[in-house]
Amino acid sequence: MNSISGISAVIIAFNEEKNIGRCLDSLQGVADEVVVVDSFSTDRTVSICKEKGARVVQHPFMGHVHQKNFALQQATHDWIMSLDADEALDDVLRKALLREKQHPTARAYFVNRLSNFCGKWIRHGAWYPDRKIRFWHKSCGRWGGQDPHDRVVLRPGTSTKTLPGHLLHYTASDVESYRKKLYAYATIAAQAMFEQDRGPIFCVGVRAAWMFGRSYVLRLGFLDGKYGFIIAKLIYDYTYKKYALLGELHRKKSAVSS
């Protein structure tokens, strides 16, 4: 393949003044264009983006999948690097991207995401390696999945490769703020499943307990110490709340129709 003539980095953001500068700095020298789709932040997010040379497009938030596909449409280059505002490239990943920019060997690239939770890098459990497509040719894929868990859906036959290094994810600085975020995500996920006519499940507690055991035991989350346990418990809480809310939505529907 010929060298890549230009890369568009696309980011969605809302009130990310604590994170966006780090994200944008990590893209310097890799991206030829940075587009930030901002859903009307009330903090310094927009001014920081402009100070660092990013192009800001404001657009109301209508779900993660919709917002990221809208951001994709704003890119002027064919190659896309997609980051969340609380993510950043590490040096190894930066160098790998620069090599691929000169001599691309695939049309879509997986990266391993390494999460920082309350100051600790999490290297086991359900969170690692969190393998995701974040660099691809625009013609080969777009965002899909189910809100709030978006993912890049590739055209069949697209060649892929996993890059070395990590996409650093600064997940949360404290447990309670992350718990609130997860509960909000559980509500969004339950509503999305209900609208897709996903039926309720029985034994919600058993499903949640399985997710806890999978993260903490099967995927060695206990090696991350107390935070490995906390993350597994948060996964339990998220799973329980999501399916409990889905069941509640179905009960309300049955009550209305009866």
C-alpha positions in Angstrom: 0.0 0.0 0.0 1.1 3.6 -0.6 1.9 5.8 2.4 -1.0 7.5 4.2 -1.3 11.1 3.0 -3.3 12.3 6.0 -4.9 11.1 9.3 -8.0 12.7 10.9 -8.2 12.3 14.6 -11.8 12.6 15.8 -12.9 13.0 19.4 -16.3 13.5 21.0 -16.4 15.6 24.2 -18.5 17.1 26.9 -17.0 19.0 29.9 -13.6 17.3 29.5 -11.3 20.1 30.6 -9.4 17.8 32.9 -8.6 15.3 30.1 -8.8 16.9 26.7 -5.4 18.6 26.8 -3.6 15.3 27.5 -5.5 13.6 24.7 -4.7 16.3 22.1 -1.0 16.5 23.1 -0.6 12.8 22.5 -1.8 13.2 18.9 0.8 15.9 18.0 2.9 14.7 15.1 0.6 11.7 14.4 -2.7 13.4 13.2 -2.8 15.9 10.4 -6.2 17.1 11.5 -8.0 17.0 14.9 -11.7 17.3 15.0 -13.5 17.6 18.3 -17.3 17.2 18.3 -18.4 19.0 21.4 -21.9 18.7 22.8 -22.0 22.2 24.2 -19.6 22.0 27.1 -19.9 24.5 29.9 -16.3 24.3 31.1 -13.0 25.1 29.3 -13.1 22.2 26.9 -13.7 24.2 23.8 -11.1 26.9 24.6 -8.5 24.2 25.3 -9.2 22.5 22.0 -8.9 25.7 20.1 -5.7 26.7 21.9 -4.2 23.3 20.8 -5.2 23.7 17.2 -8.2 21.4 17.0 -11.2 22.2 14.9 -14.4 22.2 17.1 -17.8 21.3 15.8 -20.7 21.7 18.2 -23.5 19.1 17.9 -26.2 18.0 20.4 -25.5 14.6 22.0 -27.9 12.0 20.6 -26.2 8.8 21.8 -22.6 7.5 21.6 -23.0 5.7 18.2 -24.8 8.7 16.6 -22.3 11.2 17.9 -19.2 9.2 16.8 -20.6 8.7 13.3 -21.4 12.4 13.1 -17.7 13.1 14.1 -16.6 10.6 11.4 -18.5 12.7 8.8 -16.5 15.8 9.8 -13.2 14.3 9.0 -11.5 15.5 5.8 -8.9 12.7 5.5 -9.7 9.0 4.6 -7.8 7.6 7.5 -9.4 7.9 10.9 -7.9 7.8 14.4 -10.7 7.8 17.0 -10.1 8.6 20.7 -12.3 9.4 23.6 -11.4 12.6 25.5 -10.1 10.6 28.5 -7.7 8.6 26.3 -4.2 9.2 25.1 -1.6 7.4 22.9 1.5 6.1 24.7 4.9 6.5 23.1 5.0 2.9 21.8 1.6 3.3 20.1 2.6 6.7 18.7 5.7 5.2 17.1 3.7 2.2 15.7 1.2 4.6 14.1 3.9 6.7 12.5 5.5 3.5 11.0 2.1 2.5 9.6 1.6 5.9 8.3 4.6 5.5 6.1 4.0 1.8 5.2 0.4 0.7 6.0 0.1 -3.1 6.3 -3.7 -3.3 7.0 -6.9 -1.3 6.5 -8.0 -1.4 10.2 -6.0 -1.6 13.4 -6.7 -2.9 16.8 -5.1 -1.3 19.9 -5.0 -2.5 23.5 -6.5 -0.1 25.9 -4.9 0.2 29.4 -7.1 1.8 32.0 -6.0 3.9 35.0 -8.5 3.5 37.9 -8.0 5.7 40.9 -4.3 6.1 40.1 -3.6 2.4 39.4 -3.0 0.9 36.0 -5.3 -2.2 35.7 -3.5 -5.1 33.9 -5.9 -8.0 34.6 -9.6 -8.7 34.8 -12.3 -7.7 32.4 -10.6 -4.5 31.6 -7.4 -5.8 30.1 -6.5 -6.2 27.4 -9.4 -4.1 26.2 -8.8 -4.6 22.5 -10.5 -2.1 20.2 -10.4 -0.8 16.6 -9.4 2.8 16.7 -7.5 3.4 13.5 -9.0 2.5 10.1 -9.7 3.6 6.5 -13.0 5.4 6.4 -14.3 3.3 3.6 -13.9 0.1 5.7 -16.0 0.8 8.7 -18.3 2.9 10.8 -19.6 3.0 14.4 -22.2 0.5 15.4 -23.0 -1.5 18.5 -25.5 -0.6 21.2 -25.4 2.6 23.2 -23.5 3.2 25.4 -21.1 0.4 24.2 -20.2 1.6 20.7 -17.7 -0.3 18.5 -16.3 0.0 15.0 -18.1 -2.4 12.6 -15.9 -3.3 9.6 -16.8 -4.4 6.1 -16.4 -8.1 5.6 -12.9 -9.0 4.4 -11.2 -5.9 5.8 -7.6 -6.7 6.7 -6.7 -6.0 10.3 -3.6 -5.8 12.5 -3.0 -5.3 16.3 -0.5 -2.4 17.0 2.0 -2.6 19.9 1.7 -0.1 22.8 -1.4 1.1 24.6 -4.2 3.5 24.4 -4.1 4.9 27.9 -7.6 5.3 29.4 -7.9 7.6 32.4 -11.1 6.0 33.6 -11.9 7.6 37.0 -10.1 9.3 39.8 -12.5 8.1 42.5 -14.9 5.1 42.9 -18.1 7.0 43.5 -17.9 9.2 40.4 -17.4 6.0 38.3 -20.2 4.2 40.0 -22.6 7.1 39.1 -21.3 6.9 35.5 -21.9 3.1 35.4 -25.4 3.5 36.7 -26.2 6.0 34.0 -24.8 3.6 31.4 -26.9 0.8 32.8 -30.0 2.9 32.3 -29.1 3.7 28.7 -28.2 0.1 28.0 -31.5 -1.2 29.4 -33.5 1.2 27.4 -31.6 0.3 24.2 -32.2 -3.4 24.8 -35.9 -2.8 25.5 -36.2 -0.8 22.2 -34.6 -3.7 20.4 -37.2 -6.0 21.9 -34.7 -7.9 24.0 -36.6 -10.0 26.5 -36.0 -9.9 30.2 -33.8 -12.6 31.8 -34.4 -14.7 34.8 -31.9 -15.0 37.7 -30.5 -11.5 37.3 -28.3 -12.1 40.4 -26.8 -15.2 38.9 -25.9 -13.4 35.7 -24.3 -10.6 37.7 -22.4 -13.1 39.9 -21.0 -14.8 36.8 -19.7 -11.4 35.5 -18.1 -10.8 38.9 -16.4 -14.2 38.9 -15.3 -13.9 35.3 -13.5 -10.7 36.0 -12.1 -11.4 39.4 -11.2 -15.1 39.1 -11.1 -16.3 35.5 -9.4 -13.2 34.2 -7.2 -12.8 37.3 -8.6 -9.5 38.5 -7.4 -10.4 42.0 -3.8 -9.7 40.8 -4.8 -6.0 40.7 -5.3 -6.1 44.5 -8.2 -4.1 46.1 -9.0 -2.3 42.9 -9.3 -5.6 41.0 -12.0 -6.5 43.6 -13.7 -3.1 43.4 -13.8 -3.2 39.6 -15.3 -6.7 39.6 -17.9 -5.5 42.2 -18.7 -2.5 40.0 -19.2 -4.9 37.0 -21.6 -7.0 39.2 -23.6 -3.8 40.1 -23.7 -2.6 36.5 -24.9 -6.0 35.2 -27.5 -6.4 38.0 -28.9 -2.9 37.5 -29.0 -3.2 33.7 -31.0 -6.4 33.6 -33.2 -5.4 36.6 -34.1 -2.2 34.7 -34.8 -4.2 31.6 -37.2 -6.4 33.5 -38.9 -3.4 35.0 -39.5 -1.9 31.6 -41.1 -5.1 30.4 -43.3 -5.3 33.5 -44.5 -1.7 32.8 -45.2 -2.6 29.2 -47.2 -5.7 30.2 -49.2 -3.7 32.8 -50.2 -1.1 30.2 -51.2 -3.6 27.6 -53.2 -5.8 30.0 
